[in-house]
Amino acid sequence: MCLFCKIVNKEIPANIEMEDENFLAFHDINPKAPVHILVIPKQHVDSFNEVSAETMAGMTTFIQEVAEHVGIKESGYRLINNVGHNGGQEVKHLHWHVIGGAKLTFPHLTDADPKDFL
């Protein structure tokens, strides 16, 4: 069982922000901004590559509710989903990072030269 499934099953603790019958939102243990929430489906899905349109539709609404609940809906926020090893996915359970509460930058991309990746 993956780490996030253990959180869903309350086998390990998490700072839960919101929850419904299908989705869970909890604070990232290594936040990158004043607000850094992870949103996951309760049903295990490895990554975005495997998620159904139905699950994504429900997740979209839930993420919008989370943004409003934590007070970043109007000021703005960033959604990040990492897919696979090269995409930076560390936990093989679909999750979205909801990051906000401050003016966000792209420091690792600001001066990036695409040739460096070829």
N, C-alpha and C positions, 0 to 999 in steps of 0.2 A: 504494500500500500504506500502511495506517495505521501510526501510531507503535507500537501494541501488537503488530501483526503483525510489525513489524521486530524487536521484542524476542523474540517467539516464534521467529523465524528466526535469532536471534543476530546480526542485522545491526547492532544497537546494544546496548551493554551495559546490564545491569540487575543489581541486587543480589537475586538469586533466592533465595527462602527454601525453596520446595518446587516439585516438578514431577512430573507423571505424563504418560501418553500423551495426555490430553485437556485438562489444565488446567495453569496456571502461576500461581504466587504470588510476588510480588516487592515489595520495599519501595518505598513512595511517595517520590518525590524531594523532596516538600514535606510532611513529616509533620505531622499535627495532634495527635498524642499520642505517648507513648513507643513504642507499637506501631502502625504504620500500614502495612498490607499491602494490595496490590491483587491481586485474584483474577480471572483471565480464562479464558475458554475459548480453547484454541489455534486452533480454527476461528473465523474471523471471523463475528461476529454484531453488527450495528449497535447494538442496544440491547435492553432488556428487552422492548420491544414486539414484537420479532422472534424471541425465543428459544423453542426447543421445550421441552416439558415434560420430555423425555428429557435434554436438556442441563442443565436446571435441577436435575433429580434428581441427576445426577452432580456438579454443582457444589455442591449442598447438602452432600453427603458430604465433598467435598474441602475446603470451607470449615471444616467441623467438625474435620477433620484438621489444617488449618492452625492453628486456634485452640488445639488441644491442643499442637501442635508448638512454638508460640511462647510457651506457658505462660499463656494468658489464658482458657482454657476455664472454669475454676472461678471466677475473679475477675469475669468478665464482659467483654463487648465489645459494640460497636455495628457493625451492618452497614448500609452506605449504598449505594444504587444510584440514580444520577441518570439521568433519562430526558429526552432532548431539551434544546433550548436553554433553555426556561423552567425546567426542572428542574435546570439547572446542569451538564449533561453536556458535558465539554470534549473528550473523545476519543470518536469514534464507533466504539467497540468495547465491547461489554458488559463491564462490570467492577464488582466489588463492593469497597468499602473495608471492610476489617476493622480496626477501631480499638479499642485498649484499652491496658492497662498503667497506667491511672490512673482515678480517679473522673471520669466524663465528665458534662458539662453541656450544656444547649441555650441558650447565651447569646443567640443571635439569635432565639429563640422565647420566651424567658422572659417578656418584657414586650411581646410582639407583640400588637397589636390587629388582629383580622381586618378591621376597617373600613379599615385602612391599605392593604389589598390590593385593595379593591373600587373 
